[in-house]
């Protein structure tokens, strides 16, 4: 296991431990009162008691006994556990990180830029591209739920719609039809497509688009490798690796053409 993977696993373990500790401490601070015969006198507020058929009285943190802060903590912990998968699979991160990897591989620099730089750049580009979607989720789902204007189910439905709209625009029809055929699903409009069918269709479309962009990036650098290899062959220098000579020329071409600007600009515009 590489040093980067060890650091990532250690950081994830520490982060999960801290979140779990906070959740347990917060849940343990909730007060629940119950007696076998009627309400207890120790309940802080008589209106907080919920009396069952068997004469059992329960008071739950000044709530009505329905979904409350404990369930919200559970939902938050679940979202935090699935956050890496959601960020990678349901956003533009997949296409961006694959294209950036192709750029580095095409130039021929093995560790420049390093993985940390590529992942960080991909994350910030993802936030830039997905910011309108995140804003809609916050305005339509998170804030109304926080103000108790909608239920958790309504918040989930409202929050998932912007994600579905984003994936609709990036999913190719043949990939969607393929997964619908596999799952025996029929649809007349995109809104009829189940979310479990849309997600793998979106991921496959992202992989295809990223590899197509990667091929286009590779072409000019392959030409440089072929020219350098032909020159070395004509000079009888067959034992000299062509990549050793072509690497400076590829870096020079990338710098003179303002490659990072062209790659990032073209990559971001594929989502609009």
PLY file of the C-alpha trace (Angstrom):
ply
format ascii 1.0
element vertex 272
property float x
property float y
property float z
element edge 271
property int vertex1
property int vertex2
end_header
0.00 0.00 0.00
1.41 3.37 -0.99
2.04 6.17 1.47
-0.87 8.20 0.07
-3.29 5.31 0.56
-2.07 4.76 4.13
-2.56 8.42 4.97
-6.03 8.40 3.38
-7.11 5.26 5.29
-5.77 6.68 8.57
-7.52 10.02 8.04
-10.80 8.27 7.12
-10.60 6.10 10.24
-9.96 9.08 12.51
-12.75 11.09 10.87
-15.25 8.22 11.17
-14.30 7.68 14.82
-14.81 11.35 15.67
-18.19 11.49 13.91
-19.36 8.28 15.59
-18.27 9.56 19.02
-20.11 12.85 18.53
-23.23 11.01 17.39
-23.21 8.63 20.36
-22.61 11.48 22.81
-25.43 13.54 21.31
-27.86 10.62 21.26
-27.02 9.73 24.85
-27.88 13.27 25.94
-31.52 12.77 24.88
-33.88 12.18 27.86
-36.42 9.37 27.70
-38.87 8.81 30.54
-41.12 5.77 30.82
-43.18 4.19 33.58
-45.30 1.14 33.76
-48.32 3.02 35.11
-48.87 6.43 33.60
-46.56 9.36 33.15
-43.56 9.95 35.37
-43.35 13.02 37.48
-39.74 13.55 36.43
-40.66 14.40 32.85
-39.71 18.00 32.19
-42.96 18.90 30.49
-46.31 17.22 30.62
-46.96 18.05 26.98
-43.90 16.00 26.03
-45.42 12.75 27.33
-46.81 10.17 24.92
-49.11 7.65 26.63
-49.52 4.20 25.08
-52.35 1.72 25.40
-50.65 -0.13 28.24
-50.33 2.98 30.38
-46.70 3.65 29.41
-45.68 7.31 29.27
-42.68 8.37 27.18
-41.10 11.80 26.94
-38.55 12.36 24.19
-36.47 15.57 24.28
-39.45 17.93 24.01
-40.45 16.31 20.72
-43.74 14.78 19.68
-42.36 11.24 19.60
-42.03 11.20 15.79
-38.84 11.54 13.74
-36.61 13.99 15.55
-32.98 14.84 16.21
-31.93 11.20 16.66
-33.17 10.29 13.20
-31.49 13.37 11.79
-28.21 12.29 13.37
-28.65 8.86 11.77
-29.32 10.45 8.38
-26.30 12.72 8.70
-24.03 9.81 9.63
-25.39 7.81 6.69
-24.76 10.68 4.29
-21.23 11.13 5.65
-20.51 7.43 5.16
-21.78 7.55 1.56
-20.36 10.98 0.77
-17.25 9.72 -1.09
-19.33 7.46 -3.33
-21.92 10.21 -3.92
-19.23 12.74 -4.76
-17.41 10.39 -7.13
-20.32 8.68 -8.87
-23.13 11.25 -9.00
-21.14 14.34 -9.95
-18.65 15.47 -12.59
-15.69 14.16 -10.57
-15.35 10.91 -12.53
-14.90 12.56 -15.93
-12.56 15.24 -14.58
-10.15 12.92 -12.74
-9.93 10.49 -15.68
-9.17 13.29 -18.15
-6.51 14.75 -15.85
-4.93 11.32 -15.57
-4.85 11.02 -19.37
-3.16 14.42 -19.59
-0.38 13.33 -17.25
0.01 9.97 -18.95
0.09 11.52 -22.42
2.84 13.96 -21.48
4.84 11.12 -19.94
5.51 12.61 -16.50
4.92 9.78 -14.06
4.38 11.77 -10.86
4.04 15.38 -12.02
1.55 16.68 -11.12
1.26 14.34 -8.10
-1.96 12.54 -7.25
-2.79 14.98 -4.45
-2.73 17.91 -6.88
-4.87 16.12 -9.47
-7.46 15.03 -6.89
-7.58 18.50 -5.34
-7.99 20.14 -8.75
-10.71 17.64 -9.65
-12.56 18.33 -6.39
-12.56 22.11 -6.83
-13.61 21.80 -10.48
-16.41 19.49 -9.32
-17.60 22.05 -6.77
-17.44 24.75 -9.46
-19.51 22.72 -11.92
-21.96 21.32 -9.36
-22.46 24.54 -7.38
-25.79 25.46 -9.07
-27.04 21.94 -8.33
-25.90 22.11 -4.70
-27.57 25.52 -4.37
-30.90 24.13 -5.58
-30.65 21.24 -3.12
-29.98 23.66 -0.28
-32.85 25.99 -1.21
-35.46 23.33 -2.02
-34.66 20.58 0.49
-32.21 21.41 3.28
-33.47 24.85 4.34
-37.22 23.94 4.25
-36.46 20.77 6.23
-34.49 22.76 8.77
-37.47 25.11 9.17
-39.81 22.10 9.55
-41.78 23.20 6.50
-41.51 19.79 4.79
-41.04 16.21 5.95
-37.95 14.07 5.49
-39.57 12.22 2.60
-40.45 15.46 0.83
-36.93 16.78 1.44
-35.46 13.66 -0.12
-37.67 13.98 -3.18
-36.90 17.68 -3.57
-33.19 17.16 -3.01
-32.83 14.37 -5.52
-34.47 16.26 -8.39
-31.50 18.61 -9.12
-29.15 15.60 -9.14
-31.45 13.79 -11.57
-31.60 16.83 -13.85
-27.82 17.06 -13.92
-27.42 13.36 -14.71
-30.12 13.53 -17.41
-28.11 16.11 -19.32
-24.93 14.01 -19.26
-26.38 10.51 -19.80
-26.36 9.14 -23.31
-29.58 7.59 -24.51
-28.03 4.30 -25.60
-26.60 3.72 -22.12
-29.97 4.50 -20.55
-31.75 2.15 -22.95
-29.20 -0.58 -22.22
-29.84 -0.55 -18.47
-33.58 -0.21 -18.99
-33.48 -3.29 -21.18
-31.47 -5.21 -18.60
-33.90 -4.28 -15.81
-37.02 -4.69 -18.00
-37.94 -1.06 -17.42
-39.97 1.01 -19.85
-40.27 4.79 -19.81
-41.88 7.52 -21.86
-40.15 10.47 -20.18
-36.95 10.82 -18.22
-38.92 11.37 -15.02
-40.21 7.79 -15.32
-36.69 6.32 -15.16
-35.92 4.84 -11.72
-32.98 6.34 -9.91
-31.24 2.94 -9.65
-31.29 2.73 -13.46
-30.21 6.31 -14.06
-27.09 6.14 -11.86
-25.23 3.29 -13.67
-26.27 4.78 -17.02
-24.75 8.10 -16.00
-21.52 6.46 -14.80
-21.03 4.51 -18.04
-21.69 7.66 -20.09
-19.13 9.55 -18.02
-16.53 6.85 -18.59
-17.15 6.86 -22.34
-16.95 10.65 -22.58
-13.77 10.76 -20.49
-12.03 8.16 -22.66
-13.02 9.97 -25.86
-11.49 13.18 -24.49
-8.41 11.20 -23.45
-7.91 9.90 -27.01
-8.05 13.44 -28.38
-5.48 14.55 -25.81
-3.15 11.69 -26.70
-3.00 12.41 -30.45
-0.53 15.37 -30.55
1.81 13.70 -28.05
1.81 10.44 -30.02
2.84 12.43 -33.11
5.81 13.84 -31.20
6.82 10.34 -30.05
6.63 9.02 -33.63
8.72 11.89 -35.00
11.39 11.49 -32.33
11.48 7.71 -32.81
11.88 8.12 -36.58
14.75 10.61 -36.14
16.54 8.33 -33.69
16.12 5.36 -36.02
17.52 7.32 -38.95
20.53 8.35 -36.83
21.17 4.75 -35.78
20.47 5.47 -32.13
18.18 2.51 -31.66
19.27 1.80 -28.09
18.21 5.26 -26.86
14.60 5.27 -25.56
12.52 7.72 -27.63
10.58 8.86 -24.55
13.77 10.23 -23.01
14.18 12.65 -25.92
10.50 13.33 -26.59
9.58 14.23 -22.99
11.10 17.75 -23.04
9.48 18.45 -26.42
6.07 17.32 -25.15
6.36 19.47 -22.05
7.47 22.41 -24.22
4.52 21.90 -26.58
2.11 21.70 -23.65
3.48 24.91 -22.11
3.56 26.89 -25.38
0.01 25.85 -26.24
-1.17 26.81 -22.72
-2.30 23.25 -22.27
-3.81 23.52 -18.80
-6.03 26.39 -19.89
-7.19 24.49 -22.98
-7.81 21.25 -21.10
-9.67 22.80 -18.16
-11.71 25.14 -20.34
-12.69 22.39 -22.77
-13.42 19.96 -19.95
-15.68 22.35 -18.02
-17.57 23.34 -21.16
-18.52 19.71 -21.81
-20.93 19.99 -18.86
-22.78 23.03 -20.23
0 1
1 2
2 3
3 4
4 5
5 6
6 7
7 8
8 9
9 10
10 11
11 12
12 13
13 14
14 15
15 16
16 17
17 18
18 19
19 20
20 21
21 22
22 23
23 24
24 25
25 26
26 27
27 28
28 29
29 30
30 31
31 32
32 33
33 34
34 35
35 36
36 37
37 38
38 39
39 40
40 41
41 42
42 43
43 44
44 45
45 46
46 47
47 48
48 49
49 50
50 51
51 52
52 53
53 54
54 55
55 56
56 57
57 58
58 59
59 60
60 61
61 62
62 63
63 64
64 65
65 66
66 67
67 68
68 69
69 70
70 71
71 72
72 73
73 74
74 75
75 76
76 77
77 78
78 79
79 80
80 81
81 82
82 83
83 84
84 85
85 86
86 87
87 88
88 89
89 90
90 91
91 92
92 93
93 94
94 95
95 96
96 97
97 98
98 99
99 100
100 101
101 102
102 103
103 104
104 105
105 106
106 107
107 108
108 109
109 110
110 111
111 112
112 113
113 114
114 115
115 116
116 117
117 118
118 119
119 120
120 121
121 122
122 123
123 124
124 125
125 126
126 127
127 128
128 129
129 130
130 131
131 132
132 133
133 134
134 135
135 136
136 137
137 138
138 139
139 140
140 141
141 142
142 143
143 144
144 145
145 146
146 147
147 148
148 149
149 150
150 151
151 152
152 153
153 154
154 155
155 156
156 157
157 158
158 159
159 160
160 161
161 162
162 163
163 164
164 165
165 166
166 167
167 168
168 169
169 170
170 171
171 172
172 173
173 174
174 175
175 176
176 177
177 178
178 179
179 180
180 181
181 182
182 183
183 184
184 185
185 186
186 187
187 188
188 189
189 190
190 191
191 192
192 193
193 194
194 195
195 196
196 197
197 198
198 199
199 200
200 201
201 202
202 203
203 204
204 205
205 206
206 207
207 208
208 209
209 210
210 211
211 212
212 213
213 214
214 215
215 216
216 217
217 218
218 219
219 220
220 221
221 222
222 223
223 224
224 225
225 226
226 227
227 228
228 229
229 230
230 231
231 232
232 233
233 234
234 235
235 236
236 237
237 238
238 239
239 240
240 241
241 242
242 243
243 244
244 245
245 246
246 247
247 248
248 249
249 250
250 251
251 252
252 253
253 254
254 255
255 256
256 257
257 258
258 259
259 260
260 261
261 262
262 263
263 264
264 265
265 266
266 267
267 268
268 269
269 270
270 271
